[in-house]
Amino acid sequence: MLLKDKVTIVSGIGPGLGQELAKLCAQEGARLAVCARTASKLDAVAEDIAALGLATEVLKVPTDIAERAQCERLVAATVERFGRIDVLINSAYVTGTYAPAAEADLADWRETMGVNLFGTMNLIQCAVPQMKAQKRGSIVNVNTKVSRMPMATLGGYAVSKAALRMATTQLAKELGGFGIRVNSVFPGWMWGETVEKGMVERAKAEGTTVQALRAQIAEALPLGDIPEDGECAKAIVAVASDYFSAMTGGCIDLSAGEYMPL
């Protein structure tokens, strides 16, 4: 088990990647703390984990990571329950409003940055003192292909995640001496409930089918298909684990080859 007995916090629990991450962490032996803004999402994933029959300890803490006090509460509750924090996977995000950058509402950009950059940093800064005391920890920030390959109307999201990429590098440089690793992963298209719902709406608007849209996207991917949420979750959990103990400041692309760094 990659995370056997490791106390792991996963933010951004909900349909899609966050849910898959929580379930996979449980399957890999983690003692788990999960957070999202909506308590019902936490209840749903806790039920899914219980159904696995693994007797996984799950701490549910409704948390808006944009609020520093709520992040402090999450970290304090985790340490109180489990005594330590070994892994932090930052999956919480917002996309913001879709609009051309030259016409975008910059207040919306600030709100997006408030979650994707500053919210993630809130949670990291709250968890790091415990990791320093342990002289060990692993932080994985879930980024996006969009911060490497700009897409029209997603400027606020892309800029916030690009800033998070640099923050991750800075943290890796500064925290390595404390035994704390900080890495980034960059998913692209991921097939799951969230993307499928979007495809249904797009198919209706364009007079086509979900299957046709998926095939169109897959055609541009060297691996030939859109990865499932769960496939990307496997890579993220691996990066968080001791199997990647020699890596910090790393940028791992999970875009089925759509983006290939030179």
C-alpha positions as CSV (number, residue, x, y, z in Angstrom):
1,M,0.0,0.0,0.0
2,L,1.5,3.3,-1.1
3,L,0.1,5.4,1.8
4,K,-0.1,2.7,4.5
5,D,-0.9,4.5,7.9
6,K,0.0,7.9,6.4
7,V,-2.2,10.7,7.6
8,T,-3.4,12.3,4.5
9,I,-5.5,15.5,3.9
10,V,-7.3,15.8,0.5
11,S,-9.0,19.1,-0.3
12,G,-11.7,19.7,-2.9
13,I,-13.8,16.6,-2.4
14,G,-16.6,16.3,-4.9
15,P,-17.6,14.4,-8.0
16,G,-14.6,13.8,-10.2
17,L,-10.9,13.9,-9.3
18,G,-11.3,14.8,-5.6
19,Q,-13.6,12.0,-4.9
20,E,-11.4,9.5,-6.8
21,L,-8.4,10.8,-4.8
22,A,-10.1,10.2,-1.5
23,K,-11.2,6.7,-2.3
24,L,-7.8,5.7,-3.7
25,C,-6.0,7.1,-0.7
26,A,-8.2,4.9,1.5
27,Q,-7.5,1.9,-0.7
28,E,-3.8,2.6,-0.4
29,G,-4.0,2.5,3.4
30,A,-4.2,6.2,4.4
31,R,-5.7,7.6,7.5
32,L,-7.8,10.3,5.9
33,A,-9.0,13.8,6.4
34,V,-11.2,15.3,3.7
35,C,-12.5,18.8,3.1
36,A,-14.9,20.6,0.8
37,R,-17.2,23.6,1.2
38,T,-20.3,21.4,1.1
39,A,-20.8,18.9,3.9
40,S,-23.0,16.6,1.8
41,K,-20.1,16.0,-0.6
42,L,-18.0,14.8,2.4
43,D,-20.8,12.6,3.6
44,A,-21.1,11.0,0.1
45,V,-17.4,10.2,-0.2
46,A,-17.3,8.9,3.4
47,E,-20.1,6.5,2.5
48,D,-18.3,5.4,-0.7
49,I,-15.1,4.7,1.4
50,A,-17.1,2.8,4.1
51,A,-18.5,0.6,1.3
52,L,-15.0,-0.5,0.5
53,G,-14.9,-2.4,3.7
54,L,-11.4,-1.2,4.7
55,A,-12.3,0.3,8.1
56,T,-10.6,3.5,7.0
57,E,-10.6,6.3,9.5
58,V,-12.1,9.3,7.8
59,L,-12.3,12.8,9.3
60,K,-14.7,15.1,7.6
61,V,-14.2,18.9,8.0
62,P,-16.3,21.3,5.9
63,T,-13.8,23.9,4.8
64,D,-13.6,26.9,2.4
65,I,-9.8,27.0,1.8
66,A,-10.1,30.7,0.9
67,E,-10.8,31.4,4.6
68,R,-7.6,31.1,6.7
69,A,-9.4,30.3,9.9
70,Q,-11.2,27.3,8.3
71,C,-7.9,25.9,7.1
72,E,-6.4,26.3,10.6
73,R,-9.5,24.4,12.0
74,L,-9.0,21.6,9.5
75,V,-5.3,21.2,10.3
76,A,-5.9,21.3,14.0
77,A,-8.7,18.7,13.8
78,T,-6.5,16.4,11.8
79,V,-3.6,16.6,14.2
80,E,-5.9,16.2,17.2
81,R,-7.4,13.1,15.6
82,F,-4.4,11.5,14.1
83,G,-1.4,13.1,15.7
84,R,0.4,14.1,12.6
85,I,0.1,15.1,8.9
86,D,2.2,13.1,6.4
87,V,0.6,14.0,3.1
88,L,-1.4,17.0,1.8
89,I,-3.0,16.8,-1.6
90,N,-4.4,20.1,-2.8
91,S,-7.2,19.4,-5.3
92,A,-9.7,22.2,-4.4
93,Y,-10.2,24.8,-7.2
94,V,-12.6,27.1,-9.0
95,T,-12.6,27.8,-12.7
96,G,-14.1,31.3,-12.4
97,T,-16.2,32.9,-15.2
98,Y,-15.4,32.0,-18.8
99,A,-14.6,35.2,-20.6
100,P,-11.9,36.7,-23.0
101,A,-9.0,38.1,-20.9
102,A,-9.2,41.5,-22.4
103,E,-12.9,41.8,-21.3
104,A,-12.8,39.8,-18.1
105,D,-14.2,41.0,-14.8
106,L,-11.0,41.3,-12.8
107,A,-13.0,40.9,-9.6
108,D,-13.8,37.4,-10.8
109,W,-10.1,36.8,-11.5
110,R,-9.3,37.9,-7.9
111,E,-11.9,35.5,-6.5
112,T,-10.4,32.7,-8.6
113,M,-6.9,33.6,-7.4
114,G,-8.3,33.7,-3.9
115,V,-9.1,30.0,-4.0
116,N,-6.6,28.5,-6.5
117,L,-3.5,30.3,-5.3
118,F,-4.1,32.0,-1.9
119,G,-6.5,29.3,-0.7
120,T,-4.1,26.5,-1.5
121,M,-1.3,28.6,0.2
122,N,-3.5,29.0,3.3
123,L,-3.8,25.2,3.7
124,I,-0.1,24.7,3.0
125,Q,1.0,27.3,5.5
126,C,-1.2,25.8,8.1
127,A,0.1,22.3,7.5
128,V,3.8,23.1,7.2
129,P,4.6,23.7,10.9
130,Q,3.4,20.2,11.8
131,M,5.4,18.8,8.9
132,K,8.5,20.7,10.0
133,A,8.1,19.3,13.5
134,Q,8.0,15.8,12.0
135,K,10.9,16.6,9.7
136,R,9.0,15.0,6.9
137,G,6.0,15.6,4.7
138,S,4.7,15.4,1.1
139,I,2.6,18.1,-0.6
140,V,1.1,17.7,-4.0
141,N,-0.6,20.6,-5.8
142,V,-3.0,19.7,-8.5
143,N,-2.5,22.1,-11.3
144,T,-3.9,22.0,-14.9
145,K,-2.8,21.6,-18.5
146,V,-4.4,25.0,-19.1
147,S,-1.5,26.7,-17.3
148,R,0.8,25.2,-19.9
149,M,-1.5,25.4,-23.0
150,P,-3.8,28.5,-22.8
151,M,-7.4,28.0,-23.8
152,A,-9.7,30.9,-24.9
153,T,-11.9,32.3,-22.1
154,L,-10.1,30.4,-19.3
155,G,-7.6,33.2,-18.5
156,G,-8.5,33.7,-14.8
157,Y,-8.2,30.0,-14.1
158,A,-5.0,29.6,-16.1
159,V,-3.3,32.6,-14.5
160,S,-4.2,31.5,-11.0
161,K,-2.8,28.0,-11.7
162,A,0.4,29.4,-13.3
163,A,1.0,31.4,-10.2
164,L,0.5,28.2,-8.1
165,R,3.1,26.4,-10.3
166,M,5.7,29.1,-9.3
167,A,4.6,29.0,-5.6
168,T,5.1,25.2,-5.7
169,T,8.6,25.6,-7.0
170,Q,9.4,28.3,-4.3
171,L,8.1,26.0,-1.6
172,A,10.1,23.0,-2.8
173,K,13.2,25.1,-2.7
174,E,12.6,26.4,0.8
175,L,11.2,23.3,2.5
176,G,13.5,20.6,1.2
177,G,15.8,21.1,4.1
178,F,13.0,20.2,6.5
179,G,12.3,16.9,4.7
180,I,9.2,18.3,3.0
181,R,8.6,17.5,-0.7
182,V,6.4,19.8,-2.8
183,N,5.4,18.8,-6.3
184,S,2.9,19.7,-9.0
185,V,0.8,17.5,-11.3
186,F,-0.9,18.8,-14.5
187,P,-4.0,16.9,-15.6
188,G,-5.5,17.6,-18.9
189,W,-8.8,16.2,-20.1
190,M,-10.2,13.7,-17.5
191,W,-13.2,11.6,-18.1
192,G,-15.6,11.5,-15.2
193,E,-18.9,12.8,-14.0
194,T,-18.0,16.5,-14.2
195,V,-16.7,16.4,-17.8
196,E,-19.5,14.1,-18.9
197,K,-22.1,16.5,-17.7
198,G,-20.4,19.3,-19.6
199,M,-20.3,17.2,-22.7
200,V,-24.0,16.4,-22.5
201,E,-24.8,20.1,-22.6
202,R,-22.3,20.8,-25.3
203,A,-23.6,17.9,-27.4
204,K,-27.2,19.3,-27.2
205,A,-26.0,22.8,-28.1
206,E,-24.0,21.5,-31.1
207,G,-26.5,18.9,-32.3
208,T,-24.1,16.0,-31.9
209,T,-23.4,13.2,-29.4
210,V,-21.2,12.9,-26.4
211,Q,-19.4,9.9,-28.0
212,A,-18.6,12.1,-31.1
213,L,-17.2,14.9,-28.9
214,R,-15.1,12.5,-26.9
215,A,-13.7,10.9,-30.0
216,Q,-12.9,14.4,-31.4
217,I,-10.9,15.3,-28.3
218,A,-9.2,11.8,-28.1
219,E,-8.0,12.2,-31.7
220,A,-5.7,14.9,-30.6
221,L,-4.2,12.9,-27.7
222,P,-1.1,10.7,-28.4
223,L,-2.5,8.0,-26.1
224,G,-5.7,8.0,-28.1
225,D,-8.3,8.5,-25.4
226,I,-9.2,10.8,-22.5
227,P,-7.9,9.4,-19.2
228,E,-10.4,8.5,-16.5
229,D,-10.4,10.6,-13.3
230,G,-9.2,7.5,-11.4
231,E,-6.2,7.0,-13.7
232,C,-5.0,10.5,-12.9
233,A,-5.7,9.9,-9.2
234,K,-3.3,7.0,-9.3
235,A,-0.5,9.1,-10.6
236,I,-1.1,11.8,-8.0
237,V,-1.1,9.4,-5.1
238,A,2.1,7.8,-6.4
239,V,3.8,11.2,-6.4
240,A,2.6,11.8,-2.9
241,S,4.0,8.5,-1.8
242,D,7.5,7.5,-0.7
243,Y,8.0,6.0,-4.2
244,F,8.8,9.5,-5.3
245,S,11.0,10.4,-2.3
246,A,13.8,11.6,-4.5
247,M,11.6,14.2,-6.2
248,T,10.7,17.7,-5.1
249,G,9.8,20.7,-7.3
250,G,8.7,18.2,-10.0
251,C,6.0,18.9,-12.7
252,I,4.2,15.8,-13.8
253,D,2.0,16.0,-16.9
254,L,-1.1,13.9,-17.0
255,S,-2.6,15.0,-20.3
256,A,-2.3,11.8,-22.3
257,G,0.5,13.4,-24.2
258,E,-1.3,16.5,-25.4
259,Y,1.3,18.6,-23.7
260,M,4.9,17.4,-23.9
261,P,7.6,19.7,-22.3
262,L,10.8,20.1,-24.3
